[in-house]
Amino acid sequence: MIVITSNQTPEEQINEIIAVIEKEGLQAHLSKGSDRTVIGLVGSVNPKLAEHLRQMKGVENVVKISKSYKLASRDFHPDDTIIEVKGVKIGGEHLAIMGGPCAVESPEQIDLIAKLVKDAGAQILRGGAFKPRTGPYSFQGVGVEGLKMMAEAGERHGLLTITEVMTPEYVDVCAEYADILQVGTRNMQNFDLLRALGTCGRPVLLKRGFSATYDELLNAAEYILAGGNRDVMLCERGIRTFETYTRNTLDLSAIPVLQGLSHLPVISDPSHGTGRRELVEPMAKASVAAGANGLIIEMHNDPDNSMTGDGVQSLFPDQFSNLLKDLEKLAPLVGKKFSTQEAITVK
């Protein structure tokens, strides 16, 4: 349920409304939009409370939200959420570009790639230190040392960093070294992990499970939001279908659908979404044209010899650079700002 007031409602009256809500043992979440203020009620609402709130001063309407996700819903938060990290904005009209290898392999490798990512005009360095692999004998990542390597490379070249966290036990250490934490497709419904991320103090990129519906993705995001972390991004990374030519089927319709259902930024992953290097560029452009708030793209200085074996979906540095040049031209045509000059505050 949400309580709607106008932006002209005095703060004193809003505080009175919140006090009534909390007195009933419910959580009240305040969201100020461009022309109205919304107070979201989390918990089981007594019909008598709803009627009482409806009659209070400053209340324009009380609306029941039928969706199982409340805080992620655009009904609760009408305006786009814009996440700002060290001067870089993600969401709304801003287009964020995340680039880098599937996995951190060595200090030299991640430092070289960080320079290439920065020179191309991206703002965020991606790289995995812990890798969830289908087979137990595949390269699993270099662990905490990889986090340190990436943090140093990001700071040296003026880039934010994003890395995947796989278990609740590693949330704190990943949050210590990375600016943004990523939840992979296999962990989208790892609810213990999601709860831990609700209090991690870092923005979270939540990837859609490869067989997940939109509602399931949004309910997974709700776990993080309910823990108090409002800086959540949704990521379309491809779903499993009957087609075998591509690694997954990148669901471009997810971008406008999720933006209609939710206020959270939507990021597209054309690398995992296709699994084929030659398809990354056209699907990245298509994602931006569909309204994506950002892209997360695999790029490697030597993709054919990457330790993860995912080089077939990684762009060469010149391909990555040329793609960003094209995106800089495309972004304004679809109402997005692509800036290579966004300031990043050094740690």
ZADO-262049 format. One record per residue (C-alpha): x, y, z; residue number from 1. Coordinates in Angstrom, 2 decimals, decimal comma, always signed. Example, Ala and Ser with C-alpha at 12.3 -4.5 7.8 and 13.67 -1.06 7.14 Angstrom:
2
<pt px="+12,30" py="-4,50" pz="+7,80" nr="1"/>
<pt px="+13,67" py="-1,06" pz="+7,14" nr="2"/>
//
This chain:
347
<pt px="+0,00" py="+0,00" pz="+0,00" nr="1"/>
<pt px="+1,16" py="+3,55" pz="-0,69" nr="2"/>
<pt px="+0,09" py="+6,90" pz="+0,71" nr="3"/>
<pt px="+0,26" py="+9,73" pz="-1,82" nr="4"/>
<pt px="+0,78" py="+13,36" pz="-0,82" nr="5"/>
<pt px="+1,67" py="+16,42" pz="-2,87" nr="6"/>
<pt px="+5,08" py="+18,06" pz="-2,70" nr="7"/>
<pt px="+3,36" py="+21,03" pz="-1,07" nr="8"/>
<pt px="+2,46" py="+18,94" pz="+1,97" nr="9"/>
<pt px="+4,43" py="+20,30" pz="+4,96" nr="10"/>
<pt px="+7,12" py="+18,04" pz="+6,38" nr="11"/>
<pt px="+5,39" py="+18,13" pz="+9,75" nr="12"/>
<pt px="+2,27" py="+16,50" pz="+8,27" nr="13"/>
<pt px="+4,35" py="+13,87" pz="+6,47" nr="14"/>
<pt px="+6,08" py="+13,03" pz="+9,75" nr="15"/>
<pt px="+2,68" py="+12,66" pz="+11,43" nr="16"/>
<pt px="+1,60" py="+10,21" pz="+8,70" nr="17"/>
<pt px="+4,81" py="+8,20" pz="+9,12" nr="18"/>
<pt px="+4,33" py="+8,13" pz="+12,91" nr="19"/>
<pt px="+0,85" py="+6,65" pz="+12,51" nr="20"/>
<pt px="+2,20" py="+3,98" pz="+10,14" nr="21"/>
<pt px="+5,10" py="+3,00" pz="+12,38" nr="22"/>
<pt px="+2,87" py="+2,90" pz="+15,45" nr="23"/>
<pt px="+1,10" py="-0,02" pz="+13,77" nr="24"/>
<pt px="+4,37" py="-1,90" pz="+13,50" nr="25"/>
<pt px="+4,81" py="-1,24" pz="+9,76" nr="26"/>
<pt px="+7,79" py="+0,12" pz="+7,87" nr="27"/>
<pt px="+7,37" py="+3,47" pz="+6,12" nr="28"/>
<pt px="+9,56" py="+4,21" pz="+3,09" nr="29"/>
<pt px="+9,57" py="+7,81" pz="+1,82" nr="30"/>
<pt px="+9,99" py="+8,59" pz="-1,87" nr="31"/>
<pt px="+9,93" py="+12,17" pz="-3,16" nr="32"/>
<pt px="+9,08" py="+12,56" pz="-6,84" nr="33"/>
<pt px="+8,91" py="+15,61" pz="-9,08" nr="34"/>
<pt px="+5,28" py="+16,42" pz="-8,23" nr="35"/>
<pt px="+4,30" py="+14,14" pz="-5,35" nr="36"/>
<pt px="+5,63" py="+12,38" pz="-2,29" nr="37"/>
<pt px="+4,88" py="+8,69" pz="-1,82" nr="38"/>
<pt px="+5,05" py="+6,82" pz="+1,46" nr="39"/>
<pt px="+5,26" py="+3,08" pz="+1,00" nr="40"/>
<pt px="+3,90" py="+0,77" pz="+3,70" nr="41"/>
<pt px="+5,66" py="-2,55" pz="+4,11" nr="42"/>
<pt px="+3,77" py="-5,16" pz="+6,11" nr="43"/>
<pt px="+0,20" py="-6,34" pz="+6,54" nr="44"/>
<pt px="-2,07" py="-3,27" pz="+6,50" nr="45"/>
<pt px="-5,30" py="-3,24" pz="+8,50" nr="46"/>
<pt px="-8,23" py="-1,81" pz="+6,43" nr="47"/>
<pt px="-9,03" py="+0,51" pz="+9,34" nr="48"/>
<pt px="-5,52" py="+1,97" pz="+9,13" nr="49"/>
<pt px="-5,94" py="+2,59" pz="+5,41" nr="50"/>
<pt px="-9,18" py="+4,49" pz="+6,07" nr="51"/>
<pt px="-7,60" py="+6,47" pz="+8,89" nr="52"/>
<pt px="-4,65" py="+7,48" pz="+6,66" nr="53"/>
<pt px="-7,03" py="+8,48" pz="+3,88" nr="54"/>
<pt px="-8,63" py="+11,04" pz="+6,22" nr="55"/>
<pt px="-5,39" py="+12,60" pz="+7,49" nr="56"/>
<pt px="-4,33" py="+16,10" pz="+6,48" nr="57"/>
<pt px="-2,06" py="+16,23" pz="+3,46" nr="58"/>
<pt px="-3,10" py="+12,83" pz="+2,11" nr="59"/>
<pt px="-4,33" py="+12,87" pz="-1,48" nr="60"/>
<pt px="-4,90" py="+9,14" pz="-1,88" nr="61"/>
<pt px="-4,21" py="+5,72" pz="-0,42" nr="62"/>
<pt px="-3,61" py="+3,02" pz="-3,03" nr="63"/>
<pt px="-3,25" py="-0,71" pz="-2,55" nr="64"/>
<pt px="-0,37" py="-2,22" pz="-4,53" nr="65"/>
<pt px="-1,19" py="-5,72" pz="-5,69" nr="66"/>
<pt px="+2,38" py="-6,49" pz="-6,80" nr="67"/>
<pt px="+4,42" py="-8,70" pz="-4,49" nr="68"/>
<pt px="+7,37" py="-6,33" pz="-4,92" nr="69"/>
<pt px="+6,67" py="-2,94" pz="-3,37" nr="70"/>
<pt px="+9,89" py="-0,96" pz="-3,09" nr="71"/>
<pt px="+11,02" py="-1,95" pz="-6,60" nr="72"/>
<pt px="+7,70" py="-0,91" pz="-8,11" nr="73"/>
<pt px="+7,30" py="+2,30" pz="-10,09" nr="74"/>
<pt px="+4,00" py="+2,76" pz="-8,23" nr="75"/>
<pt px="+6,04" py="+3,40" pz="-5,10" nr="76"/>
<pt px="+8,79" py="+5,45" pz="-6,76" nr="77"/>
<pt px="+7,41" py="+7,21" pz="-9,89" nr="78"/>
<pt px="+10,69" py="+8,86" pz="-10,90" nr="79"/>
<pt px="+13,74" py="+6,99" pz="-12,19" nr="80"/>
<pt px="+16,28" py="+6,06" pz="-9,55" nr="81"/>
<pt px="+19,68" py="+7,56" pz="-10,33" nr="82"/>
<pt px="+22,61" py="+5,95" pz="-8,56" nr="83"/>
<pt px="+25,68" py="+8,13" pz="-8,10" nr="84"/>
<pt px="+29,06" py="+6,63" pz="-7,23" nr="85"/>
<pt px="+32,06" py="+8,95" pz="-6,95" nr="86"/>
<pt px="+30,59" py="+11,34" pz="-9,50" nr="87"/>
<pt px="+29,41" py="+8,70" pz="-11,99" nr="88"/>
<pt px="+25,64" py="+8,57" pz="-12,47" nr="89"/>
<pt px="+23,74" py="+5,43" pz="-13,44" nr="90"/>
<pt px="+20,07" py="+5,63" pz="-14,36" nr="91"/>
<pt px="+17,65" py="+8,08" pz="-15,98" nr="92"/>
<pt px="+19,23" py="+9,77" pz="-18,99" nr="93"/>
<pt px="+22,77" py="+8,68" pz="-18,09" nr="94"/>
<pt px="+24,45" py="+5,85" pz="-20,00" nr="95"/>
<pt px="+27,02" py="+3,92" pz="-17,97" nr="96"/>
<pt px="+29,56" py="+1,65" pz="-19,65" nr="97"/>
<pt px="+31,23" py="-1,20" pz="-17,75" nr="98"/>
<pt px="+34,04" py="-3,02" pz="-19,51" nr="99"/>
<pt px="+36,74" py="-5,51" pz="-18,71" nr="100"/>
<pt px="+37,67" py="-9,18" pz="-18,56" nr="101"/>
<pt px="+35,58" py="-12,07" pz="-17,38" nr="102"/>
<pt px="+38,21" py="-12,72" pz="-14,72" nr="103"/>
<pt px="+41,18" py="-10,97" pz="-13,16" nr="104"/>
<pt px="+44,23" py="-13,06" pz="-14,07" nr="105"/>
<pt px="+47,27" py="-11,03" pz="-12,96" nr="106"/>
<pt px="+48,24" py="-7,48" pz="-11,89" nr="107"/>
<pt px="+49,72" py="-6,81" pz="-15,33" nr="108"/>
<pt px="+46,64" py="-8,07" pz="-17,17" nr="109"/>
<pt px="+44,07" py="-6,07" pz="-15,18" nr="110"/>
<pt px="+46,20" py="-2,91" pz="-15,21" nr="111"/>
<pt px="+46,58" py="-3,06" pz="-19,00" nr="112"/>
<pt px="+42,87" py="-3,67" pz="-19,49" nr="113"/>
<pt px="+41,98" py="-0,85" pz="-17,08" nr="114"/>
<pt px="+44,01" py="+1,57" pz="-19,19" nr="115"/>
<pt px="+42,28" py="+0,33" pz="-22,35" nr="116"/>
<pt px="+38,84" py="+0,68" pz="-20,74" nr="117"/>
<pt px="+39,64" py="+4,21" pz="-19,60" nr="118"/>
<pt px="+41,10" py="+5,25" pz="-22,96" nr="119"/>
<pt px="+37,99" py="+3,97" pz="-24,74" nr="120"/>
<pt px="+35,80" py="+6,24" pz="-22,61" nr="121"/>
<pt px="+34,10" py="+3,83" pz="-20,20" nr="122"/>
<pt px="+33,63" py="+4,70" pz="-16,55" nr="123"/>
<pt px="+33,60" py="+1,31" pz="-14,81" nr="124"/>
<pt px="+36,07" py="-1,59" pz="-14,81" nr="125"/>
<pt px="+34,53" py="-5,06" pz="-14,55" nr="126"/>
<pt px="+36,37" py="-8,21" pz="-13,55" nr="127"/>
<pt px="+35,70" py="-11,38" pz="-11,60" nr="128"/>
<pt px="+37,80" py="-12,51" pz="-8,65" nr="129"/>
<pt px="+35,48" py="-15,41" pz="-7,77" nr="130"/>
<pt px="+34,07" py="-17,26" pz="-10,76" nr="131"/>
<pt px="+31,01" py="-19,56" pz="-10,60" nr="132"/>
<pt px="+31,79" py="-22,17" pz="-13,25" nr="133"/>
<pt px="+29,64" py="-24,97" pz="-14,60" nr="134"/>
<pt px="+32,45" py="-27,50" pz="-14,18" nr="135"/>
<pt px="+34,35" py="-27,96" pz="-10,89" nr="136"/>
<pt px="+37,73" py="-28,23" pz="-12,64" nr="137"/>
<pt px="+37,44" py="-24,96" pz="-14,55" nr="138"/>
<pt px="+39,35" py="-21,84" pz="-13,51" nr="139"/>
<pt px="+37,57" py="-20,46" pz="-10,42" nr="140"/>
<pt px="+39,27" py="-17,07" pz="-10,13" nr="141"/>
<pt px="+42,17" py="-15,79" pz="-8,01" nr="142"/>
<pt px="+40,07" py="-14,75" pz="-5,02" nr="143"/>
<pt px="+40,79" py="-11,85" pz="-2,67" nr="144"/>
<pt px="+44,11" py="-11,10" pz="-4,37" nr="145"/>
<pt px="+42,16" py="-10,47" pz="-7,56" nr="146"/>
<pt px="+39,97" py="-7,95" pz="-5,72" nr="147"/>
<pt px="+43,07" py="-6,10" pz="-4,58" nr="148"/>
<pt px="+44,56" py="-6,13" pz="-8,09" nr="149"/>
<pt px="+41,40" py="-4,69" pz="-9,60" nr="150"/>
<pt px="+40,99" py="-2,05" pz="-6,90" nr="151"/>
<pt px="+44,53" py="-0,84" pz="-7,50" nr="152"/>
<pt px="+44,06" py="-0,77" pz="-11,27" nr="153"/>
<pt px="+40,76" py="+1,10" pz="-10,96" nr="154"/>
<pt px="+42,25" py="+3,70" pz="-8,66" nr="155"/>
<pt px="+45,33" py="+4,12" pz="-10,83" nr="156"/>
<pt px="+43,30" py="+4,79" pz="-13,97" nr="157"/>
<pt px="+40,33" py="+6,64" pz="-12,45" nr="158"/>
<pt px="+37,70" py="+3,95" pz="-12,90" nr="159"/>
<pt px="+34,96" py="+2,57" pz="-10,68" nr="160"/>
<pt px="+35,10" py="-1,20" pz="-10,22" nr="161"/>
<pt px="+32,43" py="-3,90" pz="-10,25" nr="162"/>
<pt px="+32,90" py="-7,54" pz="-9,27" nr="163"/>
<pt px="+30,72" py="-10,56" pz="-8,62" nr="164"/>
<pt px="+30,06" py="-11,77" pz="-5,08" nr="165"/>
<pt px="+28,95" py="-15,38" pz="-4,71" nr="166"/>
<pt px="+28,30" py="-16,00" pz="-1,02" nr="167"/>
<pt px="+27,17" py="-13,96" pz="+2,01" nr="168"/>
<pt px="+30,55" py="-14,63" pz="+3,65" nr="169"/>
<pt px="+32,36" py="-12,68" pz="+0,94" nr="170"/>
<pt px="+30,07" py="-9,63" pz="+0,85" nr="171"/>
<pt px="+32,16" py="-7,59" pz="+3,29" nr="172"/>
<pt px="+35,51" py="-8,24" pz="+1,63" nr="173"/>
<pt px="+34,10" py="-7,57" pz="-1,86" nr="174"/>
<pt px="+32,51" py="-4,35" pz="-0,57" nr="175"/>
<pt px="+35,88" py="-3,33" pz="+0,88" nr="176"/>
<pt px="+37,62" py="-3,45" pz="-2,50" nr="177"/>
<pt px="+34,90" py="-2,89" pz="-5,14" nr="178"/>
<pt px="+32,61" py="+0,08" pz="-5,77" nr="179"/>
<pt px="+29,72" py="-2,02" pz="-7,12" nr="180"/>
<pt px="+28,82" py="-5,63" pz="-6,31" nr="181"/>
<pt px="+27,34" py="-7,97" pz="-8,90" nr="182"/>
<pt px="+24,98" py="-10,89" pz="-8,37" nr="183"/>
<pt px="+25,32" py="-13,48" pz="-11,11" nr="184"/>
<pt px="+22,50" py="-15,31" pz="-12,83" nr="185"/>
<pt px="+22,98" py="-18,46" pz="-10,73" nr="186"/>
<pt px="+22,62" py="-16,49" pz="-7,50" nr="187"/>
<pt px="+19,61" py="-14,34" pz="-8,39" nr="188"/>
<pt px="+17,51" py="-16,30" pz="-5,90" nr="189"/>
<pt px="+20,22" py="-16,89" pz="-3,31" nr="190"/>
<pt px="+18,12" py="-15,14" pz="-0,68" nr="191"/>
<pt px="+20,75" py="-15,24" pz="+2,06" nr="192"/>
<pt px="+23,14" py="-13,44" pz="-0,29" nr="193"/>
<pt px="+20,47" py="-10,90" pz="-1,27" nr="194"/>
<pt px="+19,72" py="-10,15" pz="+2,38" nr="195"/>
<pt px="+23,41" py="-9,58" pz="+3,07" nr="196"/>
<pt px="+23,61" py="-7,19" pz="+0,12" nr="197"/>
<pt px="+20,75" py="-5,19" pz="+1,62" nr="198"/>
<pt px="+23,15" py="-3,89" pz="+4,26" nr="199"/>
<pt px="+26,46" py="-3,91" pz="+2,35" nr="200"/>
<pt px="+26,68" py="-0,16" pz="+1,70" nr="201"/>
<pt px="+27,49" py="-0,67" pz="-2,00" nr="202"/>
<pt px="+25,35" py="-0,44" pz="-5,14" nr="203"/>
<pt px="+24,31" py="-3,85" pz="-6,47" nr="204"/>
<pt px="+23,94" py="-5,07" pz="-10,06" nr="205"/>
<pt px="+21,43" py="-7,92" pz="-10,00" nr="206"/>
<pt px="+21,54" py="-10,19" pz="-13,04" nr="207"/>
<pt px="+18,38" py="-11,92" pz="-14,20" nr="208"/>
<pt px="+18,37" py="-15,69" pz="-13,73" nr="209"/>
<pt px="+18,62" py="-17,50" pz="-17,04" nr="210"/>
<pt px="+15,10" py="-18,93" pz="-16,55" nr="211"/>
<pt px="+13,63" py="-16,13" pz="-14,42" nr="212"/>
<pt px="+10,49" py="-14,13" pz="-15,14" nr="213"/>
<pt px="+10,36" py="-10,36" pz="-14,75" nr="214"/>
<pt px="+8,39" py="-10,73" pz="-11,52" nr="215"/>
<pt px="+10,98" py="-13,13" pz="-10,11" nr="216"/>
<pt px="+13,78" py="-10,68" pz="-10,92" nr="217"/>
<pt px="+11,92" py="-7,79" pz="-9,31" nr="218"/>
<pt px="+11,11" py="-9,84" pz="-6,21" nr="219"/>
<pt px="+14,81" py="-10,72" pz="-5,92" nr="220"/>
<pt px="+15,61" py="-7,00" pz="-6,08" nr="221"/>
<pt px="+13,00" py="-6,45" pz="-3,36" nr="222"/>
<pt px="+15,08" py="-8,53" pz="-0,93" nr="223"/>
<pt px="+17,99" py="-6,09" pz="-1,33" nr="224"/>
<pt px="+15,79" py="-3,00" pz="-1,17" nr="225"/>
<pt px="+13,96" py="-4,25" pz="+1,91" nr="226"/>
<pt px="+17,31" py="-4,50" pz="+3,69" nr="227"/>
<pt px="+17,80" py="-0,76" pz="+3,26" nr="228"/>
<pt px="+19,97" py="-0,68" pz="+0,14" nr="229"/>
<pt px="+18,21" py="+1,51" pz="-2,44" nr="230"/>
<pt px="+21,05" py="+1,42" pz="-4,99" nr="231"/>
<pt px="+20,05" py="-1,59" pz="-7,08" nr="232"/>
<pt px="+20,43" py="-2,10" pz="-10,84" nr="233"/>
<pt px="+18,64" py="-4,78" pz="-12,84" nr="234"/>
<pt px="+20,60" py="-6,59" pz="-15,55" nr="235"/>
<pt px="+19,24" py="-8,43" pz="-18,58" nr="236"/>
<pt px="+21,92" py="-10,98" pz="-19,49" nr="237"/>
<pt px="+20,04" py="-13,39" pz="-21,70" nr="238"/>
<pt px="+17,70" py="-16,25" pz="-20,93" nr="239"/>
<pt px="+17,74" py="-19,94" pz="-21,82" nr="240"/>
<pt px="+15,56" py="-20,83" pz="-24,83" nr="241"/>
<pt px="+15,46" py="-23,62" pz="-27,40" nr="242"/>
<pt px="+17,99" py="-21,80" pz="-29,64" nr="243"/>
<pt px="+21,53" py="-23,18" pz="-29,54" nr="244"/>
<pt px="+23,32" py="-20,89" pz="-32,02" nr="245"/>
<pt px="+23,82" py="-18,27" pz="-29,30" nr="246"/>
<pt px="+24,86" py="-18,92" pz="-25,70" nr="247"/>
<pt px="+21,59" py="-17,34" pz="-24,48" nr="248"/>
<pt px="+18,77" py="-15,33" pz="-26,00" nr="249"/>
<pt px="+19,15" py="-11,64" pz="-25,12" nr="250"/>
<pt px="+15,65" py="-10,45" pz="-24,22" nr="251"/>
<pt px="+15,66" py="-6,87" pz="-25,48" nr="252"/>
<pt px="+11,99" py="-6,45" pz="-24,56" nr="253"/>
<pt px="+13,03" py="-6,83" pz="-20,92" nr="254"/>
<pt px="+14,54" py="-3,35" pz="-21,01" nr="255"/>
<pt px="+11,34" py="-1,32" pz="-21,65" nr="256"/>
<pt px="+9,18" py="-3,82" pz="-19,71" nr="257"/>
<pt px="+11,32" py="-3,55" pz="-16,57" nr="258"/>
<pt px="+11,52" py="+0,22" pz="-16,92" nr="259"/>
<pt px="+7,74" py="+0,34" pz="-17,02" nr="260"/>
<pt px="+7,37" py="-1,87" pz="-13,96" nr="261"/>
<pt px="+10,25" py="-0,45" pz="-11,92" nr="262"/>
<pt px="+12,17" py="+2,74" pz="-11,26" nr="263"/>
<pt px="+15,50" py="+0,90" pz="-10,99" nr="264"/>
<pt px="+18,19" py="+1,33" pz="-13,70" nr="265"/>
<pt px="+18,30" py="-1,45" pz="-16,30" nr="266"/>
<pt px="+21,67" py="-2,64" pz="-17,62" nr="267"/>
<pt px="+22,18" py="-4,93" pz="-20,61" nr="268"/>
<pt px="+24,86" py="-7,62" pz="-20,93" nr="269"/>
<pt px="+25,27" py="-8,41" pz="-24,65" nr="270"/>
<pt px="+28,36" py="-10,53" pz="-23,98" nr="271"/>
<pt px="+26,65" py="-13,25" pz="-21,93" nr="272"/>
<pt px="+23,41" py="-12,53" pz="-23,76" nr="273"/>
<pt px="+24,85" py="-13,83" pz="-27,03" nr="274"/>
<pt px="+28,13" py="-15,59" pz="-26,22" nr="275"/>
<pt px="+29,46" py="-14,60" pz="-29,63" nr="276"/>
<pt px="+31,92" py="-11,77" pz="-30,20" nr="277"/>
<pt px="+30,44" py="-10,74" pz="-33,54" nr="278"/>
<pt px="+27,02" py="-10,24" pz="-31,97" nr="279"/>
<pt px="+28,09" py="-8,11" pz="-29,02" nr="280"/>
<pt px="+28,34" py="-4,85" pz="-30,97" nr="281"/>
<pt px="+24,92" py="-4,97" pz="-32,70" nr="282"/>
<pt px="+23,16" py="-6,14" pz="-29,53" nr="283"/>
<pt px="+24,88" py="-3,44" pz="-27,46" nr="284"/>
<pt px="+23,58" py="-0,80" pz="-29,88" nr="285"/>
<pt px="+20,13" py="-2,40" pz="-29,92" nr="286"/>
<pt px="+20,09" py="-2,34" pz="-26,10" nr="287"/>
<pt px="+20,85" py="+1,38" pz="-26,01" nr="288"/>
<pt px="+18,20" py="+2,00" pz="-28,66" nr="289"/>
<pt px="+15,73" py="+0,07" pz="-26,48" nr="290"/>
<pt px="+16,48" py="+2,43" pz="-23,59" nr="291"/>
<pt px="+19,12" py="+0,62" pz="-21,50" nr="292"/>
<pt px="+20,71" py="+2,73" pz="-18,78" nr="293"/>
<pt px="+24,03" py="+1,01" pz="-19,24" nr="294"/>
<pt px="+26,03" py="-1,88" pz="-20,70" nr="295"/>
<pt px="+28,36" py="-4,41" pz="-19,14" nr="296"/>
<pt px="+30,71" py="-5,76" pz="-21,81" nr="297"/>
<pt px="+33,54" py="-8,26" pz="-21,74" nr="298"/>
<pt px="+36,80" py="-6,99" pz="-23,21" nr="299"/>
<pt px="+40,21" py="-8,66" pz="-23,03" nr="300"/>
<pt px="+43,62" py="-7,70" pz="-24,36" nr="301"/>
<pt px="+44,12" py="-11,31" pz="-25,56" nr="302"/>
<pt px="+40,68" py="-12,96" pz="-25,59" nr="303"/>
<pt px="+41,78" py="-16,07" pz="-27,45" nr="304"/>
<pt px="+44,03" py="-16,96" pz="-24,51" nr="305"/>
<pt px="+41,86" py="-15,89" pz="-21,58" nr="306"/>
<pt px="+41,99" py="-18,23" pz="-18,57" nr="307"/>
<pt px="+38,20" py="-18,59" pz="-18,35" nr="308"/>
<pt px="+37,64" py="-19,79" pz="-21,90" nr="309"/>
<pt px="+35,04" py="-17,05" pz="-22,40" nr="310"/>
<pt px="+37,21" py="-15,26" pz="-24,94" nr="311"/>
<pt px="+34,76" py="-16,08" pz="-27,73" nr="312"/>
<pt px="+32,40" py="-13,46" pz="-26,30" nr="313"/>
<pt px="+35,08" py="-10,90" pz="-25,35" nr="314"/>
<pt px="+35,81" py="-7,93" pz="-27,60" nr="315"/>
<pt px="+39,31" py="-7,04" pz="-28,67" nr="316"/>
<pt px="+40,41" py="-3,59" pz="-27,40" nr="317"/>
<pt px="+39,96" py="-1,91" pz="-30,79" nr="318"/>
<pt px="+36,47" py="-3,37" pz="-31,13" nr="319"/>
<pt px="+35,55" py="-2,07" pz="-27,68" nr="320"/>
<pt px="+36,92" py="+1,38" pz="-28,47" nr="321"/>
<pt px="+35,12" py="+1,59" pz="-31,82" nr="322"/>
<pt px="+31,86" py="+0,44" pz="-30,22" nr="323"/>
<pt px="+32,01" py="+3,22" pz="-27,63" nr="324"/>
<pt px="+32,65" py="+5,79" pz="-30,35" nr="325"/>
<pt px="+29,48" py="+4,62" pz="-32,09" nr="326"/>
<pt px="+27,52" py="+4,64" pz="-28,82" nr="327"/>
<pt px="+28,59" py="+8,21" pz="-28,18" nr="328"/>
<pt px="+26,83" py="+9,15" pz="-31,44" nr="329"/>
<pt px="+23,81" py="+6,92" pz="-30,78" nr="330"/>
<pt px="+23,11" py="+7,91" pz="-27,19" nr="331"/>
<pt px="+21,77" py="+11,46" pz="-27,84" nr="332"/>
<pt px="+19,39" py="+10,11" pz="-30,48" nr="333"/>
<pt px="+17,59" py="+8,05" pz="-27,84" nr="334"/>
<pt px="+17,72" py="+10,64" pz="-25,06" nr="335"/>
<pt px="+20,84" py="+9,37" pz="-23,29" nr="336"/>
<pt px="+23,94" py="+11,19" pz="-22,10" nr="337"/>
<pt px="+27,22" py="+9,48" pz="-22,90" nr="338"/>
<pt px="+30,07" py="+11,22" pz="-21,14" nr="339"/>
<pt px="+33,71" py="+10,20" pz="-21,13" nr="340"/>
<pt px="+34,49" py="+13,12" pz="-18,84" nr="341"/>
<pt px="+32,54" py="+12,17" pz="-15,71" nr="342"/>
<pt px="+34,69" py="+12,90" pz="-12,69" nr="343"/>
<pt px="+35,58" py="+10,01" pz="-10,42" nr="344"/>
<pt px="+36,66" py="+10,84" pz="-6,90" nr="345"/>
<pt px="+39,74" py="+8,84" pz="-5,97" nr="346"/>
<pt px="+39,40" py="+6,76" pz="-2,80" nr="347"/>
//
